[in-house]
Amino acid sequence: MAHLPDRAAAILVFVLAIGFALSPFATGGFAGFRPDQFPVPQINAPVQPAGYAFALWGLIYLWLIFGAGFGAILRVAASDWRRVRLPLMVSLGIGIFWIPVAQVNVLWATVMIWAMLAGAIWALLRAHYRDRVWLEGPIGLYAGWLTAASSVALGLVLAGYGILGAQAAAIAMIGLALVITLAVLVIRPGTPSYGFGVGWALVGVIMRNLETSNMAVITLCVAGLAAIAIVTWRGARALSRT
């Protein structure tokens, strides 16, 4: 970021956050991949959250915009904000184009969402604890949802291309999401917005699988929610002592 002045970088993050939020309106939105986008149609795939869970994007978009605006006005030259701008630019820049790609090409969309996740987690791990509401909060929620969403996308690809059965793909990818989540919460303790983003998706997966009484997936998600809550609580306690 040394080649880009702080003010220009801060404004660019703000512009990208707005562009990211406007993408659904320009492309018709997204509420999960269609079953017919896969060689093996994914109908009621156990790895995918219930449709209502995608409403979280509204909060993510708004919080990212307000957070970026706060940084562009009040934290232009702050070193702790400077550290997160490059990875956030990468993630949001890819995210602007994600929905139109997801509507036509599942494989490329899956690659892109993992790249978005990498940028979001990179930004989160570089974020300082000072501005928890406007810096850590929106990035954490965004990264948390992407942790779940990227694993869901990969699970759908594995099942949709016949590499794994739908049940095996769901269990494997929910497990992967939980491993990533717990690792992030250990590396960066006391980040409730991140845990909430993943947890919201897990509840959505539970609601989807209640329809079919899929107890294996439901049990894994419930155990995951408990683990996230415990690790987040312990991290918050550890931070309070420092």
NORMO-V458052 format. One record per residue. PHI is phi in whole degrees, -180 to 180 (NA if undefined). NEAR is the number of other C-alpha atoms within 8 Angstrom. Layout:
phi,near
PHI,NEAR
PHI,NEAR
//
This chain:
phi,near
NA,7
-64,4
-82,4
-115,7
-56,8
-55,9
-65,9
-64,8
-65,11
-64,13
-67,11
-64,9
-61,12
-62,12
-64,8
-65,12
-62,13
-66,10
-61,9
-63,12
-70,10
-82,8
-54,12
-61,10
-71,7
-84,7
-120,8
92,6
81,9
-150,8
-134,6
109,6
-67,9
-77,6
-55,8
-81,8
-83,10
-122,11
-57,8
-106,9
-53,9
-100,13
-101,5
52,6
-59,9
-67,13
-82,15
-95,12
-67,14
-60,9
-56,8
-62,6
-62,10
-70,7
-63,7
-60,7
-57,7
-58,7
-65,8
-60,11
-59,12
-64,9
-67,11
-63,11
-65,11
-65,9
-65,12
-64,15
-65,10
-59,10
-66,13
-73,12
-100,7
-110,6
-133,9
-58,12
-104,8
-68,7
-65,6
-69,9
-78,14
-60,12
-65,10
-93,13
-68,12
-63,10
-62,11
-70,12
-59,11
-60,10
-65,14
-68,12
-61,10
-68,11
-61,12
-58,12
-100,9
-70,11
-61,14
-61,8
-70,11
-62,12
-73,9
-126,7
-145,9
-65,13
-65,7
-66,9
-62,12
-67,12
-59,8
-65,11
-71,13
-69,10
-67,10
-61,14
-62,13
-59,9
-64,12
-66,15
-68,11
-57,10
-64,15
-62,12
-69,9
-93,9
-73,12
-83,10
-81,6
-60,4
-102,8
-66,9
-74,8
-100,13
-112,14
-64,15
-56,13
-66,14
-66,13
-63,17
-64,14
-61,12
-66,14
-64,15
-62,13
-65,13
-59,13
-72,13
-64,10
-68,12
-69,12
-61,13
-60,9
-66,10
-62,14
-66,14
-65,11
-60,13
-78,14
-70,13
-106,10
73,9
-77,7
-134,9
-71,9
-60,15
-67,9
-63,8
-64,14
-63,14
-65,12
-64,9
-79,13
-65,14
-61,9
-62,9
-59,11
-70,9
-62,8
-62,9
-60,13
-67,11
-63,8
-63,11
-69,14
-78,9
-67,7
-123,8
-70,14
68,12
-121,14
-64,8
-65,12
-67,15
-61,16
-66,10
-60,14
-69,14
-61,10
-59,10
-65,13
-63,14
-63,10
-62,14
-67,15
-59,13
-62,10
-62,13
-83,13
-64,9
-63,7
-113,6
53,6
-82,10
-68,7
-64,7
-69,13
-60,12
-63,8
-62,11
-66,13
-64,10
-62,8
-64,10
-60,10
-64,8
-64,9
-62,12
-62,9
-66,8
-66,12
-64,14
-64,9
-65,10
-64,13
-65,11
-65,9
-63,9
-67,9
-66,6
-86,5
-90,4
//
